[in-house]
Amino acid sequence: MRYVLYARKSTEEDDRQVLSVEAQITELKEFAAKEKLEIVYSFQESKTAKEPGRTKFAGMLELIEKGKAEGILSWHPDRLARNSVDGGKIIHMVDTGFIKSLRFPSFWFEPTPQGLFMLNIAFGQSKYFVDNLRENVKRGLRQKIRNGVWPGWAPVGYLNNPKTRMIDVDENKTPKLRKLFELYAKGDQTLYSLANWSKENKLKSNNGKDLRVGGIHKILQNIFYIGLMKFNGEIHEGKHKAIISKKLFDACQEVLSKRGKVQEVRKHHFAFLGLMKCKSCGCSITGERQKGHNYYRCTKKKGICQEKHYLREESLVEQMQNFLQKVSLSSQDSEKVLFELEKEEIQAKEQAKTTVQNLKVKLDEITKQLEKLLQNRKWHFEAKIPYNLVAAEGGANSQNLTFPIWCPREDSNPQALADIPLMARRGVEPLRPCGHQLLRLKRLPVPPPRQFYGNFTGQVCHFATSANIK
């Protein structure tokens, strides 16, 4: 029978558990020579087994599924799996016959119900060891936090003291780090400029690498520098020395709330921004001020655009005036249209009231007929039709009484029949003030605000030296 040798240690660091894999391989080879086992492949892995996803372990199982080996040789079942997924795969392959033998120098196994039961217990104990160890470590970390000691690696500006197990201040980096906070609190520095400043002043991370933008952002948000610690979403007071004051830290947070960007002061205000699109490429139209005049052009965000001309704002205002003259109604015409719509609205309301009243009368008559029929149901229908069925039919007829599709229900508002005149009224109302607005537009020395044009324009397409207003 051909076997695959599998040796594993939990950590990927080369300086920890150095002799673990080497000792396993030596012991397993001696065990194989003693038991006369044929080893055809050997796998060594430095990765924890508490979670699935080990590449070499998966490669070993794939090799066995292809029939290149029939057994596994390992030091103990906990070397193969410490989680239910990998342990389940091993047991399933034993059940299906892919794995015919599992040999361990420190554990007995045979492919029998008793052997599988013992293997299940071994995998369960391995998982329990990991879970219990995790809880013990978390308990120790929580107690360390309660004592005011940070349990992890110290951030930039601090050092882990291996003797006292405390966090000490790095005297070489503290002045530079304090200066970093002071520069950013002024509001004229960005994260990129601070990253360059850190590189120029040789402010590096604790592992000797240059601070990037992400690292600068984490430093500016870390409450560790004011003597506090955030652990599992909770804030605790630490015993380490604060590097900066709370006031300076709050000033940096206020600048960070603006996303680390210097707020530019808007010098010019263009009335038509956001209302225009380029006819050629569909991009937005931007504004520029040159020699005392405002000009509009395509932003060319999508690439090269055919339009290479600028549109002067005075020309655009003139075209807007011509557009308003075409769509505006005079005061007399608008009053006539609105007067006729109001008459139609009154007539529709009266007709709705009459229709509803007639339907109510009909409903009362039918209800009385049904009540009279149901009062005599016992004498006329009891011999032929069950009493409950007659009652159910009568109730159904009363409840399911329908109205014509154009008519409102009993609990409806008669106002519903007057919707059409009201919709027409709403369409005319915005056009009534157009004539007055047009007169104002001609008298204004500067273009009116963009909110005024937004009432009449859905899109303004820019092309050459004119605008197509829709």
C-alpha positions in Angstrom: 0.0 0.0 0.0 1.3 3.4 -1.0 1.4 6.2 1.6 1.6 10.0 1.6 3.7 11.6 4.3 2.2 14.8 5.7 3.9 17.1 8.2 2.6 20.5 9.4 3.4 23.3 11.8 1.0 26.0 12.8 3.0 29.2 12.1 4.4 30.5 8.8 7.3 32.3 10.5 10.7 30.6 10.0 12.1 31.5 13.4 9.2 29.8 15.3 8.6 26.0 15.7 11.8 25.5 13.7 12.3 21.8 14.7 8.6 20.9 14.6 8.4 19.8 10.9 11.9 18.3 10.9 11.2 16.2 14.0 7.9 15.0 12.5 9.5 13.9 9.3 12.3 12.1 11.1 9.9 10.2 13.4 7.6 9.3 10.5 10.4 7.9 8.4 11.6 5.8 11.2 8.0 4.6 11.9 7.6 3.8 8.2 10.9 1.8 8.1 9.8 -0.1 11.2 6.3 -0.9 9.9 7.6 -1.4 6.3 5.4 1.3 4.8 6.0 2.6 1.3 6.1 6.4 1.1 5.5 7.7 -2.5 4.9 11.4 -1.8 5.8 13.8 1.0 4.1 17.1 1.9 5.3 19.8 4.3 3.1 22.7 5.3 3.5 25.7 7.6 -0.1 26.9 8.1 -2.7 26.7 10.8 -5.4 23.9 10.5 -8.1 25.8 12.5 -9.6 27.1 9.2 -10.0 25.3 5.8 -8.0 26.5 2.8 -4.6 24.8 3.1 -3.2 24.4 -0.5 -0.9 21.5 0.1 -3.5 19.6 2.2 -5.9 20.0 -0.7 -3.2 18.8 -3.2 -2.6 15.7 -1.1 -6.4 14.8 -1.1 -6.5 15.4 -4.8 -3.6 13.1 -5.4 -5.3 10.3 -3.4 -8.5 10.8 -5.3 -6.6 10.2 -8.5 -5.5 6.9 -7.2 -1.8 7.6 -6.8 -1.8 6.7 -3.1 -4.1 4.8 -0.7 -3.0 6.0 2.7 -1.8 8.9 4.8 1.1 8.9 7.3 1.1 11.7 9.8 2.2 12.2 13.4 -1.3 12.7 14.9 -4.9 13.4 13.6 -4.5 17.1 14.8 -1.8 17.5 12.1 -4.4 16.7 9.4 -7.3 18.8 10.7 -8.4 21.1 13.5 -11.7 22.2 11.8 -14.9 20.3 11.0 -14.6 20.8 7.2 -11.2 19.2 6.7 -11.9 16.5 9.3 -15.2 15.7 7.5 -13.3 15.3 4.2 -10.9 12.8 5.7 -13.8 10.7 7.2 -15.8 10.9 3.9 -12.8 9.7 1.9 -12.4 6.8 4.3 -16.1 6.0 3.9 -15.9 6.1 0.1 -12.8 4.0 0.0 -10.4 6.5 -1.4 -8.4 6.4 1.8 -7.8 2.8 2.9 -5.4 3.4 5.7 -4.4 6.1 8.2 -1.2 5.5 10.2 -0.1 7.6 13.2 2.8 6.8 15.5 0.9 8.3 18.4 -2.7 7.2 17.5 -4.4 4.0 16.6 -6.8 3.8 13.6 -8.5 1.1 11.5 -11.1 1.6 8.8 -13.9 0.1 11.0 -16.9 1.7 12.7 -14.9 1.7 15.9 -11.9 3.3 14.2 -14.0 6.0 12.5 -15.6 6.8 15.8 -12.2 7.2 17.5 -11.0 9.4 14.6 -14.1 11.6 15.0 -13.3 12.0 18.6 -9.7 12.9 17.8 -10.8 15.5 15.3 -13.4 16.9 17.8 -10.7 17.1 20.5 -8.4 19.0 18.1 -11.1 21.5 17.3 -12.0 21.8 21.0 -8.4 22.6 21.8 -8.3 25.4 19.2 -11.7 26.8 20.3 -10.8 26.7 24.0 -7.4 28.2 23.3 -9.0 31.1 21.4 -11.4 31.8 24.3 -8.5 31.8 26.8 -6.5 34.2 24.6 -9.4 36.5 24.3 -10.0 36.5 28.0 -6.4 37.4 28.6 -6.6 40.3 26.0 -9.7 41.7 27.7 -8.0 41.6 31.1 -4.9 43.4 29.7 -7.2 46.1 28.2 -8.9 46.5 31.6 -5.4 47.0 33.1 -4.7 49.8 30.6 -2.1 47.9 28.6 -2.4 47.6 24.8 -2.2 43.9 23.9 -1.0 44.2 20.3 1.8 45.8 18.4 2.4 49.5 19.3 1.6 52.1 16.7 4.0 54.5 15.2 5.6 56.7 17.9 5.6 53.9 20.5 7.6 50.7 21.1 6.8 47.4 22.7 8.9 46.7 25.7 9.7 43.0 25.8 10.9 43.1 29.4 8.0 44.9 31.1 5.4 43.9 28.5 4.3 47.6 28.4 4.2 50.3 25.7 7.0 52.9 25.8 7.2 56.2 23.9 9.7 56.3 21.0 11.6 59.5 21.8 13.1 59.7 18.2 9.7 59.7 16.4 7.6 61.6 19.0 8.6 65.1 17.9 8.1 64.3 14.2 4.7 62.7 14.9 3.6 65.7 17.0 4.6 68.0 14.1 2.6 65.8 11.7 -0.5 66.4 13.7 0.2 70.2 14.0 0.7 70.5 10.2 -2.6 68.8 9.4 -4.6 70.7 12.0 -3.8 74.0 10.1 -6.0 72.8 7.3 -3.7 73.6 4.4 -2.1 70.1 4.1 -3.4 67.0 2.4 -2.7 63.4 3.2 -0.5 63.2 0.1 1.6 66.2 1.2 2.0 64.7 4.7 3.2 61.4 3.2 5.8 63.3 1.3 6.8 65.3 4.4 7.1 62.1 6.4 9.4 60.7 3.7 11.6 63.8 3.7 11.8 63.9 7.4 12.5 60.1 7.6 9.4 59.4 9.7 8.9 55.7 9.1 6.7 52.9 10.4 7.8 50.6 13.1 8.9 48.0 10.5 11.1 50.6 8.7 8.9 51.3 5.7 7.8 54.7 4.4 4.4 55.9 5.6 1.8 55.9 2.8 -1.5 57.9 2.5 -3.4 55.1 4.2 -1.0 54.9 7.1 -1.1 58.7 7.6 -4.9 58.5 7.7 -4.9 55.8 10.3 -2.4 57.8 12.5 -4.6 60.9 12.4 -7.6 58.9 13.5 -5.9 56.8 16.2 -7.0 57.8 19.7 -4.0 55.9 21.0 -2.0 59.2 20.7 -4.2 60.9 23.3 -3.9 58.1 25.9 -7.0 56.1 25.0 -7.4 52.7 23.4 -10.2 51.3 21.2 -10.7 47.6 21.5 -13.6 45.7 20.0 -15.6 48.9 19.6 -15.1 50.0 23.2 -12.9 52.8 24.4 -10.6 52.3 27.4 -8.1 54.5 29.2 -4.5 53.4 28.7 -1.5 53.6 31.0 0.8 54.7 28.1 1.9 58.4 27.8 -0.1 60.6 25.5 1.9 62.3 22.7 -0.6 65.0 21.7 -3.4 66.9 23.4 -7.1 66.2 23.0 -7.6 69.7 21.5 -5.0 69.1 18.7 -6.5 65.7 18.0 -10.1 67.2 17.7 -8.7 69.9 15.3 -7.4 67.1 13.1 -10.7 65.3 13.1 -12.5 68.4 12.0 -10.1 68.7 9.1 -10.5 65.0 8.3 -14.3 65.4 8.2 -13.7 67.5 5.1 -12.0 64.4 3.6 -8.6 65.8 3.8 -9.0 68.2 0.9 -8.4 72.0 1.0 -11.7 73.7 0.4 -11.5 75.9 -2.7 -13.2 79.3 -2.6 -15.6 79.6 -5.5 -14.7 82.8 -7.3 -17.3 82.8 -10.1 -21.0 82.0 -10.3 -22.4 80.7 -13.6 -26.2 80.8 -14.0 -26.5 78.0 -16.5 -24.3 75.3 -15.0 -26.1 72.0 -14.7 -28.7 72.9 -17.3 -26.8 72.2 -20.5 -25.4 69.2 -22.3 -23.2 69.0 -25.4 -25.1 68.0 -28.4 -22.1 66.2 -30.0 -20.8 64.0 -27.1 -23.4 64.4 -24.3 -20.9 65.8 -21.8 -21.8 68.6 -19.3 -21.1 72.2 -20.1 -18.7 74.2 -18.0 -18.2 77.9 -17.6 -15.2 80.1 -17.8 -14.7 83.8 -17.2 -12.4 85.6 -19.7 -11.9 89.3 -20.1 -14.9 90.2 -18.0 -17.4 87.9 -19.7 -18.7 84.4 -19.0 -18.2 81.7 -21.6 -19.6 78.2 -21.8 -17.9 75.2 -23.5 -17.9 71.4 -23.5 -16.0 69.6 -20.7 -14.8 66.9 -23.1 -14.9 64.3 -20.3 -15.6 61.5 -22.8 -12.6 62.3 -25.1 -12.2 64.4 -28.2 -15.3 66.5 -29.0 -16.2 68.0 -32.4 -17.4 71.2 -30.8 -14.5 73.6 -30.4 -16.4 76.9 -30.0 -17.3 78.9 -26.9 -20.8 80.3 -26.2 -21.0 83.7 -24.6 -23.4 84.1 -21.8 -25.0 87.2 -23.2 -25.8 85.3 -26.4 -27.3 82.5 -24.4 -29.5 84.9 -22.4 -30.8 86.4 -25.7 -31.7 82.9 -27.0 -33.5 82.2 -23.7 -35.5 85.4 -24.2 -36.6 84.3 -27.6 -37.6 80.9 -26.3 -39.7 82.4 -23.5 -41.4 84.6 -26.1 -42.5 81.6 -28.1 -43.9 79.6 -25.2 -45.4 82.4 -23.0 -49.0 83.4 -23.0 -50.3 86.9 -22.7 -52.2 87.9 -19.6 -55.6 88.0 -21.5 -55.1 84.5 -23.1 -54.0 82.9 -19.9 -57.0 84.3 -18.0 -59.4 83.0 -20.7 -58.0 79.5 -20.6 -58.0 79.4 -16.9 -61.6 80.7 -16.7 -62.8 77.9 -19.1 -60.9 75.3 -17.1 -62.5 76.5 -13.9 -66.0 76.1 -15.4 -65.2 72.6 -16.5 -63.9 71.8 -13.1 -67.2 73.0 -11.4 -69.3 71.0 -13.9 -67.2 67.9 -13.3 -67.7 68.2 -9.5 -71.5 68.6 -9.8 -71.7 65.6 -12.2 -69.6 63.5 -9.8 -71.9 64.4 -6.8 -75.0 63.5 -8.9 -73.6 60.2 -10.0 -72.6 59.2 -6.5 -76.0 60.1 -5.1 -77.8 58.0 -7.8 -75.6 55.0 -7.0 -76.3 55.3 -3.3 -80.0 55.2 -4.0 -79.5 52.1 -6.1 -77.4 50.5 -3.5 -80.1 51.1 -0.8 -82.7 49.5 -3.0 -80.7 46.4 -3.7 -79.7 46.1 0.0 -83.4 46.2 1.0 -84.2 43.5 -1.6 -81.4 41.2 -0.3 -82.6 41.7 3.3 -86.1 40.7 2.4 -84.9 37.7 0.5 -82.7 36.5 3.4 -85.5 36.9 5.9 -87.6 34.4 3.9 -84.8 32.0 3.0 -85.6 29.5 5.8 -89.2 29.0 4.5 -88.5 28.9 0.8 -85.1 27.2 0.5 -84.6 25.1 3.6 -86.0 21.9 1.9 -83.8 22.2 -1.2 -80.8 24.3 -0.3 -78.8 24.2 3.0 -79.4 27.2 5.3 -75.6 28.1 5.5 -75.2 28.0 1.7 -78.0 30.4 1.2 -76.6 32.8 3.8 -73.1 32.6 2.2 -74.6 33.3 -1.3 -76.5 36.3 0.1 -73.5 37.7 1.8 -71.4 37.2 -1.3 -73.9 39.1 -3.5 -74.0 42.0 -1.0 -70.3 42.3 -0.6 -69.3 41.9 -4.2 -71.6 44.6 -5.6 -69.5 46.4 -8.3 -69.8 49.8 -9.8 -69.1 50.9 -13.4 -65.3 51.3 -14.1 -65.7 55.1 -14.6 -67.6 55.6 -11.4 -66.1 56.2 -7.9 -67.0 53.8 -5.0 -69.3 54.8 -2.1 -66.3 55.9 0.0 -64.6 57.8 -2.8 -64.2 61.5 -3.1 -66.3 63.1 -6.0 -63.2 65.2 -6.6 -61.7 62.2 -8.5 -63.9 62.9 -11.6 -62.5 66.4 -11.9 -58.8 65.3 -12.3 -58.6 66.0 -16.1 -59.5 69.7 -15.8 -57.1 70.1 -12.9 -54.3 68.5 -14.9 -54.8 70.9 -17.7 -54.9 73.7 -15.2 -51.5 72.7 -13.9 -50.1 72.7 -17.4 -51.2 76.3 -18.0 -50.3 77.8 -14.6 -46.5 77.9 -15.2 -46.9 79.6 -18.5 -49.0 82.5 -17.1 -46.0 84.3 -15.5 -43.7 83.8 -18.5 -44.7 87.2 -20.0 -43.9 89.0 -16.7 -40.6 87.0 -16.3 -39.6 87.9 -19.8 -40.0 91.6 -19.1 -37.9 91.2 -15.9 -35.3 89.3 -17.9 -34.9 92.1 -20.4 -34.4 94.7 -17.6 -31.9 92.7 -15.5 -28.2 93.8 -15.9 -27.0 90.3 -15.1 -28.5 86.9 -15.8 -31.1 85.7 -13.2 -30.4 82.7 -11.0 -30.4 79.3 -12.5 -33.4 78.3 -10.5 -35.5 80.5 -12.8 -34.4 78.7 -15.9 -34.9 75.3 -14.3 -38.6 75.9 -14.3 -38.7 76.0 -18.1 -35.8 73.9 -19.3 -35.2 70.2 -19.0 -32.1 70.2 -21.1 -30.1 72.8 -23.1 -28.0 71.3 -25.8 -24.9 73.4 -26.7 -23.6 73.4 -30.2 -21.2 75.9 -32.0 -22.3 79.5 -31.0 -26.0 78.7 -30.3 -28.2 76.6 -28.0 -31.0 74.3 -28.8 -33.5 74.8 -25.9 -36.0 72.0 -25.1 
